[in-house]
Every structure is written in C-alpha cells, then in structure tokens.
Amino acid sequence: MDNNSVDNNSVDNNSVDNNSVDGTSMDRIGGDAGVDSGVNSGVDKYCVFGNPIAHSKSPVIHAAFAAATGQRLTYEKRLAPLDGFAEAVHAFIAEGGKGANVTVPFKLEACRLASALTVRAQAAGAVNTLLFDEHGITGDNTDGAGLVADITVNAGVPITGKRVLLLGAGGAARGAVLPILEHRPAALVIANRTVATAEALVQQFASLGGAGVVTACGFADIAGSFDIVINATSASLQADLPPVAPSVFHQGSLALDMMYGQEPTVFMRFAASHGATVRDGLGMLVEQAAEAFLGWRGVRPDTAELLARLR
C-alpha cells in the first residue's frame, strides 16, 4: 500500500489486453481447480507473499474456508525479498503451487508479472491474487470487492449517495476505486502525498463512471467532511498517521483502516476521537480472501461466522 506509487504503474482502460479475463470468475482458467498436478501429493498448495508477512491471518482464513467447503489444500506465509518477488513466485510454481495472494509491497509488481489480467485487476493496475495453470500466471484484484462487501454488508453502511475519501493512491487504493464507483457515491476524493499519482487515477477511471465524481488532491487540500474515510496508505504499518485534518470526519462517519492488528491503529484512534465509527481491515481481508477462494476453487465460502470468530 505504498502511497507514493509511480504513475507508470497505472493501466490505460482504453487498451484492454487480448488476454484479459472476466474479473469476477477467472473464466479463462477453466478446468477443475481441485485436480492435482502430482507435485504436491494430491493436496493443492497456496500461499501469501509479502514483506513483512509474519502478522498475516491469511493461512487461518483459508484453512477455515477449506474446511467449510470440503476443499483439500495447504496455505502458508512466504516472506519474499524486496528485490526478489518474481523469483519467489516462480520458485513456488516450481514446487507445485496453484495460486497465491499478494500483499504489501508487491501488488504493483504482481500486476507486471502476470501474463493475463482479470478486468478488475486491469482496471486497478494492481494484483493481490495469482492463479497458476498451463496458460501461465493470471492476476486478479479482490481488494475492492472485499472492501465494498465489508462496508455495505458487514458494517451495514451504504456507499450510494455518500461522500467518500480515499487516502492513498497505491496498489490497495487502486483496487478500491472501481468497486466504490459501481455503488454510485456522490463524490469520491482520492488524496495522496504525490498529487500527480492521484490525478492519474482520476483520469484512468473517468471513462468508467468516474467523470465528475472522482477528484484528486493533496492531503493538505482536502475540503469538507466525509461519510466514509478509507485509509489505504501504509502509515499504519509504521504506527503513523496520514496527514489529515480532524475536519474530514463528522459525527457518525465510518473510518476504515485497511490495516488490522491486535489494537486499533493510530488512524482509528484519531478518527474515533473526532466522532467517527471505526473499523479495521480484518473484515476486508476476510471478504477479499473469500473472493480469491472463489477464483481458485469455484466456490465462495460464507464469511460471517469466521469473521465473528476472528474478532
């Protein structure tokens, strides 16, 4: 979730790659996701790549999904070197890996690594889910779908007609823009330290329902208060706070930090002290994981019971 992501990682939505596949089901993959390649002794292998990665709850989540849906698989954490992500992915494929999740700071690199992209991954210009098969590496982005499901279903907050502030313009933020727009907010403001990066996102999504709805600014130039404030920066990883004024919140605003942990983040504490209802990224994590599981295995697990247990 690097909020200083460079502009050349953005994707031009007017030039769809011929290898693009449907963003909701990975239809191009086909076949039986449970078929074993022979390398992993009948149990399909998945993992999550990140750096850092020790904190990840993804193995617990996918183990629960597998048990609930009767799927045979293993899922582990893998620490990828900052300068060796592609090598780590290819090594996992050589071991018989079927797919992987991707987290900080590799989502943009995963997009470049993929040989084909789903529609939503192409729109985001970032990838958090990889599927490996005889066609190559397919990249998907389930972050936005997970975020929207957590806000609208788990938190019970509608996006339609609301003012939404998205802090950051890196990989995590990119994945959120299209799913938010699909719910027709009154306004979506993307604030970023490097304004040009946020402006590139505005231009990218103008043709996808964002014209006149999505605007960009620097952190110091945010105007007015918002119904929903989403922290998609990496500030919480350093126990830091995005440089936003208290005035972005009003009584009853929903403030969601994409990060999660044992304790509320600095952003969550700051937002709560100014009247917001706060939520960490655990619900988003569970919901995006369910979307990834659907792409890999062809079944979407129920999330309510697992989320209640994890909380």
C-alpha positions in Angstrom: 0.0 0.0 0.0 2.7 2.5 -1.0 1.0 5.9 -1.3 4.0 7.1 -3.3 3.4 4.7 -6.2 4.7 5.9 -9.5 2.4 6.9 -12.3 3.7 4.4 -14.9 2.1 1.6 -13.0 -1.4 2.9 -13.9 -3.3 1.0 -16.5 -5.0 2.6 -19.5 -8.5 1.2 -19.6 -8.9 2.1 -23.2 -6.3 -0.5 -24.3 -7.6 -3.8 -23.0 -5.2 -6.7 -23.3 -6.4 -9.6 -25.5 -5.6 -12.0 -22.7 -7.9 -10.2 -20.2 -10.4 -12.5 -18.5 -13.6 -11.8 -16.6 -12.9 -10.1 -13.3 -15.4 -12.0 -11.2 -14.8 -15.6 -12.0 -11.4 -16.0 -13.9 -13.4 -17.8 -16.6 -10.3 -18.2 -18.8 -8.8 -20.6 -16.4 -11.4 -23.3 -16.7 -10.9 -26.9 -15.6 -11.2 -28.4 -12.1 -9.3 -26.4 -9.5 -9.0 -29.5 -7.4 -7.1 -31.5 -9.9 -3.6 -32.3 -8.5 -0.5 -31.8 -10.6 1.3 -34.7 -9.0 3.9 -32.5 -7.4 2.0 -31.9 -4.1 0.8 -35.4 -3.4 -2.9 -34.7 -4.0 -3.1 -31.5 -1.9 -3.1 -28.2 -3.7 -0.7 -25.6 -2.5 -1.4 -21.9 -2.0 0.4 -19.1 -0.1 0.6 -15.4 0.6 3.6 -13.4 -0.4 4.5 -10.2 1.5 7.3 -8.3 3.3 6.5 -8.1 6.2 4.3 -11.2 6.4 4.5 -12.7 9.9 1.3 -10.8 11.0 -0.8 -12.3 8.2 -4.0 -14.1 9.2 -4.5 -15.4 5.6 -3.4 -19.0 6.4 -6.0 -19.2 9.2 -8.7 -17.8 7.0 -8.1 -20.1 4.1 -7.8 -23.2 6.3 -11.2 -22.3 7.7 -12.6 -21.8 4.2 -11.2 -25.1 3.0 -12.7 -26.9 6.0 -16.1 -25.3 5.5 -16.2 -26.1 1.8 -14.6 -29.5 1.8 -11.6 -28.5 -0.2 -8.2 -30.2 0.2 -5.3 -27.6 0.2 -2.4 -26.1 2.1 -1.8 -22.4 2.6 1.3 -20.8 4.1 3.0 -17.5 4.5 6.0 -16.7 2.4 8.4 -13.8 3.0 9.6 -12.6 -0.4 12.8 -10.5 -0.6 12.1 -6.9 -1.6 14.2 -7.4 -4.7 13.2 -11.0 -5.3 9.4 -11.2 -5.6 9.3 -12.7 -9.1 11.9 -15.3 -8.3 9.9 -16.2 -5.1 6.7 -16.7 -7.2 8.4 -18.8 -9.8 10.0 -21.0 -7.1 6.6 -21.6 -5.6 5.2 -22.5 -9.0 8.1 -25.0 -9.5 7.1 -26.6 -6.2 3.6 -27.2 -7.5 1.8 -24.0 -6.2 -1.7 -23.5 -7.6 -2.1 -19.9 -6.6 -1.1 -17.1 -4.2 -2.2 -14.0 -2.5 0.0 -10.9 -2.7 0.2 -8.2 -0.1 2.5 -5.2 0.8 4.6 -4.2 -1.0 4.3 -6.4 -4.1 0.8 -5.7 -5.6 2.1 -3.5 -8.5 4.9 -5.9 -9.2 2.5 -8.8 -9.3 0.5 -6.9 -11.9 3.6 -6.7 -14.1 4.4 -10.3 -13.5 1.1 -11.7 -14.6 0.7 -13.0 -18.2 -3.1 -12.2 -18.1 -5.2 -10.0 -16.0 -8.9 -10.1 -15.0 -10.9 -7.0 -15.9 -10.9 -5.7 -12.3 -7.1 -6.2 -12.0 -6.5 -4.4 -15.2 -8.7 -1.5 -14.1 -6.8 -1.4 -10.8 -3.3 -1.8 -12.2 -2.6 -3.9 -9.2 -2.9 -7.6 -8.3 -3.5 -9.3 -5.0 -4.4 -12.7 -6.2 -2.5 -15.0 -8.6 -3.6 -18.2 -10.2 -1.1 -20.6 -11.9 -2.0 -23.0 -14.6 -1.0 -24.2 -18.0 -1.8 -20.8 -19.5 0.7 -19.0 -17.3 0.0 -16.6 -14.4 -3.4 -14.9 -14.2 -3.6 -11.8 -11.9 -6.8 -10.7 -10.2 -7.7 -8.0 -7.7 -10.2 -8.9 -5.0 -9.3 -6.0 -2.6 -12.1 -3.6 -3.8 -14.8 -6.3 -3.8 -13.7 -7.2 -0.3 -13.7 -3.6 0.9 -17.1 -2.9 -0.5 -18.6 -6.1 1.0 -17.2 -5.2 4.4 -18.6 -1.7 4.3 -22.0 -2.4 2.8 -22.7 -5.9 4.3 -20.7 -6.3 7.5 -20.7 -2.7 8.6 -24.2 -2.0 7.1 -23.2 1.4 5.6 -24.4 2.1 2.1 -22.0 3.8 -0.3 -24.6 5.1 -2.8 -25.1 8.9 -2.5 -22.3 9.2 0.1 -19.1 11.3 0.1 -16.1 9.0 0.2 -12.5 10.0 1.0 -9.8 7.5 -0.1 -6.4 8.2 1.4 -3.5 6.9 -0.7 -3.2 6.1 -4.4 -1.0 2.9 -4.3 -1.9 -0.7 -5.0 -4.6 -1.1 -2.3 -6.3 2.2 -3.3 -6.2 1.4 -7.0 -8.2 -1.8 -6.4 -10.9 0.0 -4.4 -11.8 2.7 -6.9 -13.9 0.8 -9.5 -15.9 -1.2 -6.9 -16.7 2.0 -5.0 -17.8 3.8 -8.2 -20.1 0.8 -9.0 -22.0 1.8 -5.9 -22.6 5.3 -7.2 -21.2 7.6 -4.4 -22.0 11.3 -4.5 -18.3 12.0 -4.5 -15.0 10.1 -4.3 -12.0 12.1 -3.4 -8.5 10.5 -3.7 -5.9 12.2 -1.6 -2.3 11.4 -1.9 1.1 12.8 -0.9 2.1 12.8 -4.6 -0.9 14.5 -6.2 0.1 13.5 -9.7 -0.4 9.9 -8.8 -3.9 10.5 -7.5 -4.7 12.6 -10.6 -3.6 9.7 -12.8 -6.2 7.5 -11.1 -8.9 10.2 -11.7 -8.1 10.2 -15.4 -8.0 6.4 -15.6 -11.5 6.0 -14.1 -13.2 9.0 -15.8 -14.5 6.7 -18.5 -15.8 4.1 -16.0 -18.4 6.2 -14.3 -15.9 8.5 -12.5 -16.3 11.7 -14.6 -17.4 14.5 -12.3 -17.5 12.1 -9.3 -13.8 11.3 -8.7 -11.4 14.1 -7.9 -7.8 14.2 -6.6 -5.9 16.4 -4.2 -3.0 16.5 -1.7 -3.5 15.7 1.9 -3.4 19.4 2.8 -6.1 20.3 0.3 -8.9 18.0 1.4 -12.1 20.1 1.7 -15.1 19.3 3.8 -16.2 16.2 5.8 -17.0 12.7 4.5 -19.4 10.0 5.3 -16.8 7.3 4.6 -13.0 7.7 5.1 -10.7 4.9 4.0 -7.0 4.7 4.9 -5.3 2.9 2.1 -1.8 4.3 2.9 0.9 2.3 4.6 1.2 4.7 7.5 -0.3 2.3 10.0 2.5 -0.2 9.3 4.8 2.4 10.9 2.3 3.2 13.6 1.9 6.6 11.9 -1.0 8.8 10.8 -1.8 10.1 7.4 -1.6 13.9 7.5 -5.3 14.6 7.5 -7.2 17.2 9.5 -9.9 16.3 12.0 -12.4 18.1 9.8 -12.6 15.2 7.4 -14.7 13.4 9.9 -18.2 14.2 11.2 -20.3 12.6 13.9 -21.1 9.1 12.6 -18.6 9.0 9.7 -17.3 5.5 9.0 -13.5 5.4 9.2 -11.9 2.2 7.9 -8.2 1.4 8.0 -7.2 -1.3 5.6 -4.6 -2.4 8.1 -5.5 -4.6 11.1 -3.9 -5.8 14.3 -4.4 -6.6 17.9 -5.0 -3.0 18.8 -6.7 -0.1 17.0 -4.4 1.7 14.6 -3.3 5.3 15.2 -5.7 6.3 12.4 -8.6 4.5 14.0 -7.9 6.2 17.4 -7.6 9.6 15.7 -10.9 9.1 13.8 -12.8 7.8 16.9 -11.6 10.9 18.9 -13.3 13.0 16.3 -16.7 11.3 16.2 -16.2 8.6 13.7 -17.2 4.9 13.9 -14.0 3.0 13.2 -13.3 -0.3 11.6 -10.0 -2.1 10.8 -9.1 -4.1 7.7 -9.9 -7.5 9.1 -13.4 -7.7 7.5 -12.0 -6.5 4.2 -9.3 -9.2 4.5 -11.8 -12.0 5.1 -14.1 -10.8 2.2 -11.3 -10.4 -0.3 -10.0 -13.8 0.7 -13.4 -15.3 0.0 -13.3 -13.7 -3.5 -9.8 -15.2 -4.1 -11.0 -18.6 -2.9 -13.9 -18.4 -5.3 -11.5 -17.7 -8.2 -9.2 -20.6 -7.2 -11.8 -23.2 -6.2 -15.1 -22.3 -7.8 -17.0 -21.8 -4.5 -17.4 -18.7 -2.3 -17.3 -19.6 1.4 -19.6 -17.9 3.9 -17.7 -15.2 5.9 -19.9 -14.2 8.8 -19.1 -17.0 11.2 -15.3 -16.8 10.5 -15.2 -13.0 10.9 -17.1 -13.2 14.2 -14.6 -15.8 15.4 -11.5 -13.8 14.4 -12.8 -10.7 16.1 
